[in-house]
Amino acid sequence: MIAGIAWRAALVGIALVTFGVQLDRQTRRTPAIAESVPEALRSAAQLPVAADALAGDDPDRALAEAERLVRRRPLPAEHLRLLAQAQFAAGQVDKSALSIQYAAQRGWRDPLAQESMLRLALEAGDAPEAARRYAALFLRRDTADALLEELGPPVLAEAGGEGRTTLASIVGGGQRWHSQFLNRGARVMPSDAFVEIIAATAAKGTRYDCRLLRQAQRALSARDEAAGTRLSAIVDEQC
């Protein structure tokens, strides 16, 4: 009889754990139920719990939940970035700066981490690093044009400077994103920097699609007629 009770209790325990694990997985689709997952079983659920805590007014709780998130799932860059935000809110500025650097190194696709690193690079006067982070943001189609317009001038301010030469080397070495560079750059980049980068890459042998290059020239001319005229000369040489 005792063995039967123990067996049924074990089955109930297994069922509860299974239910908790399934509930945890469901939070990927329904984050609102994250708090319903038992704390000991939270994996996927810990991210919305930590994010919710960060949005609240208790920085100590936010920090504790973010630290728990990183302990359980240390690899995603988004988790380290959330930890950095919680550390900053809790007054741990130095730790926050270190965490955001780790996040940016680990996940080039995390836009907030890249933006943070870009701003840190600008503050440190590291133009090449700022340009690399700008390129990472530029390549993300969901990065707002307004953000690229805001960050472009400080990153690419100096004619012939390290920011522009670094971005030119990235553009020249990445044929797969030439179309995105031409299309988006004509809209959001400082016009003189855009023309300089195209001229520098073309001088080193980069060949652009003529149809896209002409489209970029027309779009740029609508913003800056003088820059459009300079780009027109490059179009004539290439096409």
N, C-alpha and C positions, 0 to 999 in steps of 0.2 A: 504493500500500500504506500509506504513512504517512497519507494522507488517510482511508483506511478505518479505521485504528487510532484516529485522532483522532475520527472520527465515532462509533465504538463507545464511546470513552471519554466523549464528550459525552453520549451516551445513558445511560451508566451514571451519570454525574454528575447528570443530570436525574432519573433514577429515584430516586437516593438523596435528593435534595432533596425530591422529591414524597413519598417515604416519610416523611421527617422532618416535613414539614408535616402530613401526615395523622396521624402519631403525636402531634404537638402538639395537633391538634384533638381527638383521642381523649381527651386528659387531662381535658377538660371532663366526660366521663362516668367516666373511670377515673384519678383523680388519682395513684394509686399508681405509674403508669408515667412520671410527669413527669421523673424523673431520667434516664430512658432517652432523652429527647429531646436531640439535640445542642445544646449551649449556644447556638450561633449561631442556631438555628432556634426557640428558645423564645419563644412569645408567650403563649398560654393556659397553657402548662406552667410559666411563670415564677411564677404565683400560688401553686400548691401547693409549688413549690420554696422560695419565700420564706417561706411559712407554716410549712413543716417546719423551716426554718433558725431561725425565731423561736422555735419550740417547743424547740429544742436548747439547748446550753449554751455556744455560741460567739456572743456578741453582735456581734463584728466581722463574722463571716460573715453573720449575720442582717441587719445593716445593709447590707452590700454587695449581698445578694440583693434586699432591699427597694428599694434605690436603682435597681438594674437593672430591677426590675419597673415602677417609676414612669417611668423613662426610656422603656421600651418601650410601656407602656400607661398614660399619665398621666391619663386622664379618669375612670375609675371611682373613686368615693369610697372604696370598700373598699381600694384599693391605697394611697391616701394615708393611710388609717387604719392600715394595716399598717406603712407607713413610720414613722408617728408612734410606734407601739409599739416598733419596732426602734430608733429614735433614743432613746427613753426608756431602753431596756435598755442602750444603749451610753453612757449618761450625758449625752446631748445634750438636756437638759431643755427649753431654750428653743426649739430647733428642733422638738422633739416637740410642744410647745404650739401652735406656729404651724401645723404640718402637720395637727394634729387640727382646728384651726379651718377650714382649707381643706377638709378632708374633710367636715366638717359642713355647710359652705356649699354644697358641690357635691352632696352626696347626703343628702337628708332621710330617705331610706329605710334608711340604714345605722344600725342601732340602737346599736352600740357607739360610733360617732362622736357620735350624739345624746346618749347617756348621759354621755360624757366632757365634751361641751360644757355639758350641764346642770350637772354637778358644778363645772366651772370657773366658770360663771355664779353658782352659789351661793357659791363662795369669794370671788368678786368683789363679792357683794352686789347682783347685777343680777337682780332678781326678774322683770321682764318677759321677759328672755331665757331665764331658767330655765323660765318658764311656757310659752314657745313650744316649747322642746325637750321639755318634758313632754307637750305636745299631740302632738308628732311621734311620741313613743314610744307614747302612748295610742292613736293611730290605727292603729298596727301591731298586727294581730291576734295576731302571734306574740310580742309583748312579754309577758313573764311578769307575771301579776297581782301576784306578790310584789314585783317591782321597782317597779311603780307604787305599791303600798302603802308601800314604803320611801321613795320620793322625794316622794310627795304631801305629807306634813306639812311638810318644810322649804320646799317650793316654795309651798305654799298656807297657810302658818302664820298669816298676819296677816289678821284680819277686815277686809274693805274695803281690803286692801293691793293693791299693784301686781300681785302674782302672780295673785290671784283676778280682778282687773279685766281683766288681759290675757287670761286663759283665758276669761272671760265674753265678751269681744269676739270671740274665735275661735269659741266655741260659737254665739253669736248670729248670726255671719256664715256659718255652715256648715250649712245645713239637711240636707245629704246625710249628715252623721254624727250627727244628733240621736239616732237610735235606738241607735247604739253608745255615745254619751255617757251616755244614760239607763241602759242595761243594765249597762255596765261601771262607770260612775261610782258607781252605788249600791253596788257591791261593793268598790271599791278606793280611792276618794277619801275624804279626811277628811269625815265626814258633814256638819259645819257648813259646810264649803267647798262641798260639793255642793249643799246647799240654797240657799246664798247665790248661787251662780252661776245656778241655775234661776230664783230670784227676780229677779235683776238682768236676766237676758235676757227674762224674761216681762214685766217692767215696761217694756222697750223694744220690746215688740211681738212677740217670738218666740212662735210657737204650736207646742206640742208635741203629738204624737199622744197622745190621752187614754188609750188602752189601754196604751201603753208607759209613760206617766207614772204610771199607777196601779200597774203592775208594779214600777216603780222605787220607788214609795212603800212598797209592801209589803216589798220587799227591804231598803230602808233601815231600816224599822221593826224588822226582825229584828236589825239590828246596833245601832241606836240609837233607842230608842222616842221620845225627845224630838224628835230631828231628824225622825223619821218623822211626828210630829204637825205639825211646822211645814210639812213638805212637803205634808201632807194639805190644809192651808189653801190652798196654791197650786193643788193639783189641783181643789179645789172652785171656785176662781175661773176656772180655764181650761176646766173641763169641766162 
